[in-house]
Amino acid sequence: MASVTVRNLPDEVHRAIRVQAAHHGRSTEAEIRAILEAAARPPERVKLGSMLVSIAREAGEMTDAEVEHLNQLRDKTPASPTSFE
């Protein structure tokens, strides 16, 4: 897992995060991880697969059974990053 160092963080920001962490019952470090994850991976983000299924339903009047069949055929393994070495 990666590590990140944040330099020159204003004292007021650090204090606010500490208070927020205490309010949520977790450490400052855990609170910062939660904040970063929420910022990088918001729950309302548009997922490409869901968007394509929605477009296909509108365009081709696909039935729920057809959509489910496509979902079963879809490769759900996580993509691996491309290596340039």
Protein Blocks (a to p, Z undefined) as FASTA:
>chain_A
ZZdddehiafklmmmmmmmmmmnopafklmmmmmmmmmmmcfkbccfklmmmmmmmmmno
pafklmmmmmmmpccbdcddddfZZ
